[in-house]
Amino acid sequence: MITVLLADPHALHRLGLRTLLTSRPGLTIAGEATTSAETARLDERLRPDVVLLGSGLPATDVTTTVRRLRQTRPPGSAAPRVLVLSSAHRDEHAYDVLRAGADGFLPATTTPDDLVTALSTVAAGNAVVSPRLAGALIHAVRYGPRPAVPVPKGRLEDLTERERDVLAALASGRSNAEIAAQLSIATTTVKSHVSRILTKIGARTRVQAVTSPTNPDSYALP
């Protein structure tokens, strides 16, 4: 039996995860936490096999929590296995969490079956990441960080995390269908994101959205 400690500040998120996991054989909920500090305290007391950090936790709290979990158990005790569900789509966030010691990182859009499989994989001592993140990690190892994505200077704050992901995919020459498959969203959703991106950055076409303007100021995604 794999024991899981759930950590998420949102009651509805915890309810959904608890309902899913308790319905699956071989999984049991050891406890629930709402903050980073509470997660560390419960982990030390309950000693679950896996700590599941939900998507409701802010990105900075996730990294802090992972580090804290690596330090709270007494000397000689194995650190907990940690699986992170995240709604953040920046590769940099995933890298920070993995460097902090997480054993798995999956998007909040992960299917129930994939989440259950991931928990078993992590509990068994293995690591798990989404296919998209695995591709980014391989690219980073082979070639270094991905090149900057052109975005109008001073307008970056207008784009959401998902819109930045779509713009990055546009810059790579991907079609709407390919972007939809990459980000696990509908093609119609991609079209909506592209339309909003064009409006926000003042571009008329997809090509114009990903090419530098005549303005001598260049713009890059940090």
Residue pairs with C-beta under 8 A, 6 or more apart in sequence:
1 26
1 27
1 28
2 26
2 27
2 28
2 49
2 50
2 119
2 120
2 123
3 28
3 29
3 30
3 46
3 48
3 49
3 50
4 21
4 27
4 28
4 29
4 30
4 48
4 49
4 50
4 51
4 52
4 119
5 29
5 30
5 31
5 32
5 33
5 39
5 42
5 43
5 46
5 48
5 50
5 51
5 52
5 80
6 14
6 17
6 18
6 21
6 29
6 31
6 32
6 33
6 52
6 54
7 32
7 33
7 34
7 36
7 38
7 39
7 51
7 52
7 53
7 54
7 57
7 65
8 14
8 17
8 34
8 53
8 54
8 55
8 56
8 57
9 34
9 35
9 56
9 57
10 54
10 56
13 54
13 55
13 56
14 32
14 54
17 52
17 54
18 29
18 32
20 112
20 115
20 116
21 27
21 28
21 29
21 116
21 119
22 28
22 29
24 116
26 120
27 116
27 119
30 42
30 46
30 48
31 42
31 46
31 48
33 39
33 41
33 42
35 61
36 57
36 61
36 64
36 65
36 68
37 68
39 51
39 53
39 65
39 68
39 69
40 65
40 68
40 69
40 72
41 72
43 51
43 69
43 72
43 73
43 80
44 72
44 73
44 74
47 73
47 77
47 80
48 80
49 80
49 81
49 123
50 80
50 81
50 82
50 83
50 119
50 122
50 123
51 69
51 80
51 81
51 82
51 83
52 83
52 85
52 119
53 62
53 65
53 66
53 82
53 83
53 84
53 85
53 102
54 85
55 85
55 86
55 87
55 108
57 65
59 86
59 88
59 93
62 84
62 86
62 93
62 97
63 93
63 96
63 97
63 100
66 82
66 84
66 97
66 100
66 101
66 102
67 100
67 101
69 79
69 80
69 82
69 101
70 79
70 100
70 101
73 79
73 80
79 101
81 103
81 122
81 123
81 125
82 101
82 102
82 103
82 104
82 122
83 102
83 103
83 104
83 105
83 106
83 118
83 119
83 122
83 128
84 97
84 102
84 104
84 105
84 106
85 106
85 107
85 108
85 110
85 115
86 93
86 94
86 97
86 105
86 106
86 107
86 108
87 107
87 108
88 94
88 161
89 107
89 161
89 162
89 164
89 165
89 183
90 161
90 164
91 133
91 136
91 140
91 146
94 105
94 129
94 133
94 136
95 140
97 105
98 105
98 129
103 122
103 126
103 127
103 128
104 118
104 121
104 122
104 127
104 128
104 129
105 128
105 129
105 130
105 133
106 114
106 115
106 118
106 128
106 129
106 130
107 130
107 132
107 184
109 184
109 185
110 118
110 130
118 128
121 127
121 128
122 128
129 137
132 182
132 183
136 146
139 146
140 146
146 168
148 220
148 221
148 222
149 164
149 167
149 168
149 171
149 210
149 220
149 221
150 171
150 210
150 211
150 212
150 218
150 219
150 220
150 221
151 159
151 164
151 167
151 201
151 219
151 220
151 221
152 201
152 202
152 213
152 219
153 217
153 218
153 219
155 200
155 201
155 202
156 219
156 221
156 222
158 200
158 201
159 167
159 197
159 200
159 201
162 183
162 193
163 193
163 196
163 197
163 200
164 221
165 183
166 179
166 183
166 190
166 193
166 194
166 197
167 197
167 209
167 210
167 221
168 221
169 178
169 179
169 182
169 183
170 179
170 194
170 197
170 206
170 209
170 210
171 210
174 182
176 187
176 190
176 191
176 194
177 187
179 190
180 186
180 187
180 189
180 190
183 190
194 206
194 209
197 203
197 209
198 204
198 205
198 206
198 208
198 209
201 209
203 209
212 218
212 219
